[in-house]
Amino acid sequence: MENFSLQVEESLKLKLPKINIKDFSDIVFLGMGGSAAAGELFADYYNDKPVNVIKSYDIPKWLNKKSLVFV
């Protein structure tokens, strides 16, 4: 936890490819406990596409190339 703010600062410097959410049919968050919190918050406010928060060790078989997945 003591380096968390440094990790956030460094992550903001990363050059990541742009993602167009319109290219995906659904949004899926995989995580348990606190790791699922971001997905739950996102699901509460975003309603343009189906959002699923999966709190399991198993990856759903229905995921496909049109699913935007956060792990």
C-alpha positions as CSV (number, residue, x, y, z in Angstrom):
1,M,0.0,0.0,0.0
2,E,2.9,2.4,0.7
3,N,3.7,2.5,-3.1
4,F,0.1,2.7,-4.3
5,S,0.2,6.4,-5.2
6,L,3.5,5.9,-7.1
7,Q,1.9,2.9,-9.0
8,V,-1.1,5.1,-10.0
9,E,1.2,7.9,-11.2
10,E,3.2,5.4,-13.3
11,S,0.1,3.8,-14.8
12,L,-1.1,7.1,-16.0
13,K,2.1,7.4,-18.1
14,L,1.5,4.2,-20.0
15,K,0.8,4.5,-23.7
16,L,-2.1,2.1,-24.1
17,P,-4.2,1.5,-27.3
18,K,-7.5,3.2,-27.5
19,I,-10.5,1.0,-27.0
20,N,-13.8,1.8,-28.7
21,I,-16.5,0.4,-26.5
22,K,-18.9,0.3,-29.5
23,D,-16.8,-2.6,-30.9
24,F,-18.0,-4.9,-28.0
25,S,-21.4,-6.5,-27.3
26,D,-21.0,-6.7,-23.5
27,I,-18.6,-5.8,-20.7
28,V,-17.4,-8.3,-18.1
29,F,-15.5,-7.9,-14.9
30,L,-13.8,-10.9,-13.4
31,G,-12.9,-10.6,-9.7
32,M,-13.8,-11.4,-6.1
33,G,-14.0,-9.3,-3.0
34,G,-12.5,-5.9,-3.5
35,S,-11.4,-6.8,-7.0
36,A,-15.0,-6.9,-8.1
37,A,-15.8,-3.5,-6.6
38,A,-14.8,-1.5,-9.7
39,G,-17.1,-3.7,-11.9
40,E,-20.0,-3.3,-9.5
41,L,-19.6,0.5,-9.5
42,F,-19.3,0.5,-13.3
43,A,-22.4,-1.7,-13.6
44,D,-24.4,0.7,-11.4
45,Y,-23.8,3.7,-13.7
46,Y,-23.4,2.3,-17.2
47,N,-26.4,1.0,-19.0
48,D,-25.7,1.1,-22.7
49,K,-24.5,-2.5,-22.9
50,P,-24.9,-5.6,-20.7
51,V,-22.4,-5.5,-17.8
52,N,-21.6,-8.6,-15.8
53,V,-19.5,-8.9,-12.7
54,I,-18.3,-12.5,-12.2
55,K,-17.3,-13.4,-8.7
56,S,-15.9,-16.9,-9.3
57,Y,-12.7,-18.7,-10.1
58,D,-14.3,-20.0,-13.3
59,I,-14.3,-18.1,-16.5
60,P,-17.7,-18.1,-18.2
61,K,-18.0,-20.2,-21.3
62,W,-20.2,-17.6,-23.0
63,L,-17.4,-15.0,-23.3
64,N,-16.4,-14.4,-26.9
65,K,-14.4,-12.0,-29.1
66,K,-17.1,-9.3,-28.7
67,S,-16.8,-9.3,-24.9
68,L,-14.7,-6.6,-23.3
69,V,-13.2,-8.4,-20.3
70,F,-11.4,-6.9,-17.3
71,V,-9.6,-9.3,-15.0
